[in-house]
Amino acid sequence: QVQFVESGGGLVQPGGSLRLSCAASRSIASINVMGWYRQAPGKQRELVATIGSGGNTYYAGSVKGRFTISRDNAKNTVYLQMNSLKPEDTAVYYCNRIIGGVPVGTWGQGTQVTVSS
């Protein structure tokens, strides 16, 4: 029943950077896997990155080397640092708890990221 609130999105030029934040309504210290997803208009949500309780990470090939996922359990927050942004990164970004490869929490409103010149 944990809820997530995403923030930090905005309009940036190609090559720019943004840091997204995912604030949880409850402690995430006991949550193993947290993940970031994104959804472009007319498309399905896609998994962007995950981070486990031990700090192990996964990245989609399209963002690997450009994005970094991290977590601060004391602040009940998960972050997504996005560098070298491309127009194809434009989407609404969401975070969620992941169990068995499936997002199980309630979806928040997401935060809009627009990469355009």
Buried (B, 14 or more C-beta within 10 A) or exposed (E): EBEBBBBBBEEBEEEBEBBBBBBBBEEBEEBBBBBBBBBEEEEEBEBBBBBBBEEEBBBBEEBEEBBBBBBEBEEBBBBBBBBEBBEEBBBBBBBBBBEEEEBEBEBBEBBEBBBEE
